[in-house]
Amino acid sequence: MRIPKFGEIKGFCAEASRQAFEMPVYSAGISLYRFGVRVAGLGNHKANLLDRGQRDINEHLKVLKPNDRVIWVHCASLGEFEQGRPLIERLRKEDPEVKILVTFFSPSGYEVRKDYPLVDCVCYLPFDTPLRVHRFLDRVHPEKAIFVKYEIWRNYLHELYRRQIPTYLISAAFRPDQKFFKRSFAWYGLWLKWFTRIFVQDEESRKLLAAINVTNVEVTGDTRFDRVARIRETAKAIPELETFSGRASDAERPLLMMAGSSWPKDEDVYIPWFNSHPEVKIVVAPHEFDQARLKKLVERFDNGAVLLSEARRNPDSMQGKQALIIDCFGLLSSAYAYCDVAYVGGGFGVGIHNINEPAVYGVPVIYGPCHNRFVEAIEMAKVGCGLPITGRDDFDTMADRLFTDSDHRKKLGRWAEEYIQSKLGATDRIYSALFDKK
């Protein structure tokens, strides 16, 4: 029998002491958050959806039987679901008998994908407290657990590790400013060691993890590139956009910009340019909207704007209008096919939305300064097809050239398409690693 070295005993005691303190404090914080959601749900629609969704979890899980083989995929919200979707589709194709469970934390993900037909069960993730975690894993008994991009839940990860259930993080991207790499939060980085394998987007992420001794890592790329390539293949035709963009006519058509996932701060940047350039058309897809928001947006365009819902009732309402505003969900990824230049919103707030969606169609993409959390935004800027701006003056300069120099615009578009093509294949690499396929 080998006698443990003093350093090993010291490390074991330190780890046990850390967990004895860390787990109760963390769990108490989660319980307090759960209580806060319940209280907030009395007056906040989103909190109310989350509260009610938490109460319905067990009802949804009834479709999973004790002898089922279950693969569990967790996504924080809709963006992470779209990132994990290529792998989900591959799982369904390769093994029709396995039961696929998808969980969400955010109502914005659950409400949109709760009826997704390729999986067997969609529900909210129970809050990360020990009792809820044990009950959930006992009920679900997953064969594998797959977390998408950023989801790091301490009690789930530790219990999956303790039960020896293979657990993976896919399409992850890490940055030096994250808590994992701060000395005062060193314990947070240790949670990553409970993953069986972490599949990261780039080499920089692997190096950052190696620096904190997390070595269960493989560089496989980002599954979102596979997703947007698939979207382009299956893009929906939008008759109103065919007409508005001029593509339905043999006549020379006007140039058009698509502003996707647009926020008011984005509109402060680009609308003034369009008000002084009536010859260029624009389609706007607001990230969130209600009737008051749509009314204000329509009024901001001096050269006329019309809602898509109105254009569907009366196609003539698009005549003479510079702007078309998409007031429904589910069309954005296909709508980018009609533009010459794309603007992706969020960059003057918490962060940009999906710039791969327009780039796959071979158009240059403009976005705001809050993009450093996104590998593709940094890489596309280096390539030249991504065009980050810091404000209105930058946008004006960029738009002036893009809409007057067709050779420049088309060159950047080719670079965008080539960049997306160079990034395909992450889904195949991850699937092969998960299931030992050669």
Secondary structure in CASP SS format (residue, H / E / C, confidence):
PFRMAT SS
TARGET T0000
AUTHOR 0000-0000-0000
METHOD secondary structure of the structure
MODEL  1
M C 1.00
R C 1.00
I C 1.00
P C 1.00
K C 1.00
F H 1.00
G H 1.00
E H 1.00
I H 1.00
K H 1.00
G H 1.00
F H 1.00
C H 1.00
A H 1.00
E H 1.00
A H 1.00
S H 1.00
R H 1.00
Q H 1.00
A H 1.00
F H 1.00
E H 1.00
M H 1.00
P H 1.00
V H 1.00
Y H 1.00
S H 1.00
A H 1.00
G H 1.00
I H 1.00
S H 1.00
L H 1.00
Y H 1.00
R H 1.00
F H 1.00
G H 1.00
V H 1.00
R H 1.00
V H 1.00
A H 1.00
G C 1.00
L C 1.00
G C 1.00
N C 1.00
H H 1.00
K H 1.00
A H 1.00
N H 1.00
L H 1.00
L H 1.00
D H 1.00
R H 1.00
G H 1.00
Q H 1.00
R H 1.00
D C 1.00
I H 1.00
N H 1.00
E H 1.00
H H 1.00
L H 1.00
K H 1.00
V H 1.00
L C 1.00
K C 1.00
P C 1.00
N C 1.00
D C 1.00
R C 1.00
V E 1.00
I E 1.00
W E 1.00
V E 1.00
H E 1.00
C E 1.00
A C 1.00
S C 1.00
L H 1.00
G H 1.00
E H 1.00
F H 1.00
E H 1.00
Q H 1.00
G H 1.00
R H 1.00
P H 1.00
L H 1.00
I H 1.00
E H 1.00
R H 1.00
L H 1.00
R H 1.00
K H 1.00
E H 1.00
D C 1.00
P C 1.00
E C 1.00
V C 1.00
K E 1.00
I E 1.00
L E 1.00
V E 1.00
T E 1.00
F E 1.00
F C 1.00
S C 1.00
P H 1.00
S H 1.00
G H 1.00
Y H 1.00
E H 1.00
V H 1.00
R H 1.00
K C 1.00
D C 1.00
Y C 1.00
P C 1.00
L C 1.00
V C 1.00
D C 1.00
C E 1.00
V E 1.00
C E 1.00
Y E 1.00
L C 1.00
P C 1.00
F C 1.00
D C 1.00
T C 1.00
P H 1.00
L H 1.00
R H 1.00
V H 1.00
H H 1.00
R H 1.00
F H 1.00
L H 1.00
D H 1.00
R H 1.00
V H 1.00
H C 1.00
P E 1.00
E E 1.00
K E 1.00
A E 1.00
I E 1.00
F E 1.00
V E 1.00
K C 1.00
Y C 1.00
E C 1.00
I C 1.00
W C 1.00
R H 1.00
N H 1.00
Y H 1.00
L H 1.00
H H 1.00
E H 1.00
L H 1.00
Y H 1.00
R H 1.00
R C 1.00
Q C 1.00
I C 1.00
P C 1.00
T E 1.00
Y E 1.00
L E 1.00
I E 1.00
S E 1.00
A E 1.00
A C 1.00
F C 1.00
R C 1.00
P C 1.00
D C 1.00
Q C 1.00
K H 1.00
F H 1.00
F H 1.00
K C 1.00
R H 1.00
S H 1.00
F H 1.00
A H 1.00
W H 1.00
Y H 1.00
G H 1.00
L H 1.00
W H 1.00
L H 1.00
K H 1.00
W H 1.00
F C 1.00
T C 1.00
R E 1.00
I E 1.00
F E 1.00
V E 1.00
Q C 1.00
D C 1.00
E H 1.00
E H 1.00
S H 1.00
R H 1.00
K H 1.00
L H 1.00
L H 1.00
A H 1.00
A H 1.00
I C 1.00
N C 1.00
V C 1.00
T C 1.00
N C 1.00
V E 1.00
E E 1.00
V E 1.00
T C 1.00
G C 1.00
D C 1.00
T H 1.00
R H 1.00
F H 1.00
D H 1.00
R H 1.00
V H 1.00
A H 1.00
R H 1.00
I H 1.00
R H 1.00
E H 1.00
T C 1.00
A C 1.00
K C 1.00
A C 1.00
I C 1.00
P H 1.00
E H 1.00
L H 1.00
E H 1.00
T H 1.00
F H 1.00
S H 1.00
G C 1.00
R C 1.00
A C 1.00
S C 1.00
D C 1.00
A C 1.00
E C 1.00
R C 1.00
P C 1.00
L C 1.00
L E 1.00
M E 1.00
M E 1.00
A E 1.00
G E 1.00
S E 1.00
S E 1.00
W C 1.00
P H 1.00
K H 1.00
D H 1.00
E H 1.00
D H 1.00
V H 1.00
Y H 1.00
I H 1.00
P H 1.00
W H 1.00
F H 1.00
N H 1.00
S C 1.00
H C 1.00
P C 1.00
E C 1.00
V C 1.00
K E 1.00
I E 1.00
V E 1.00
V E 1.00
A E 1.00
P E 1.00
H C 1.00
E C 1.00
F C 1.00
D C 1.00
Q H 1.00
A H 1.00
R H 1.00
L H 1.00
K H 1.00
K H 1.00
L H 1.00
V H 1.00
E H 1.00
R H 1.00
F C 1.00
D C 1.00
N C 1.00
G C 1.00
A E 1.00
V E 1.00
L E 1.00
L H 1.00
S H 1.00
E H 1.00
A H 1.00
R H 1.00
R H 1.00
N C 1.00
P H 1.00
D H 1.00
S H 1.00
M H 1.00
Q C 1.00
G C 1.00
K C 1.00
Q C 1.00
A E 1.00
L E 1.00
I E 1.00
I C 1.00
D C 1.00
C C 1.00
F C 1.00
G C 1.00
L C 1.00
L H 1.00
S H 1.00
S H 1.00
A H 1.00
Y H 1.00
A H 1.00
Y H 1.00
C C 1.00
D C 1.00
V E 1.00
A E 1.00
Y E 1.00
V E 1.00
G C 1.00
G C 1.00
G C 1.00
F C 1.00
G C 1.00
V C 1.00
G C 1.00
I C 1.00
H C 1.00
N C 1.00
I C 1.00
N H 1.00
E H 1.00
P H 1.00
A H 1.00
V C 1.00
Y C 1.00
G C 1.00
V C 1.00
P C 1.00
V E 1.00
I E 1.00
Y E 1.00
G C 1.00
P C 1.00
C C 1.00
H C 1.00
N C 1.00
R C 1.00
F C 1.00
V H 1.00
E H 1.00
A H 1.00
I H 1.00
E H 1.00
M H 1.00
A H 1.00
K H 1.00
V H 1.00
G C 1.00
C C 1.00
G E 1.00
L E 1.00
P E 1.00
I C 1.00
T C 1.00
G C 1.00
R H 1.00
D H 1.00
D H 1.00
F H 1.00
D H 1.00
T H 1.00
M H 1.00
A H 1.00
D H 1.00
R H 1.00
L H 1.00
F C 1.00
T C 1.00
D C 1.00
S H 1.00
D H 1.00
H H 1.00
R H 1.00
K H 1.00
K H 1.00
L H 1.00
G H 1.00
R H 1.00
W H 1.00
A H 1.00
E H 1.00
E H 1.00
Y H 1.00
I H 1.00
Q H 1.00
S H 1.00
K C 1.00
L C 1.00
G C 1.00
A H 1.00
T H 1.00
D H 1.00
R H 1.00
I H 1.00
Y H 1.00
S H 1.00
A H 1.00
L H 1.00
F C 1.00
D C 1.00
K C 1.00
K C 1.00
END
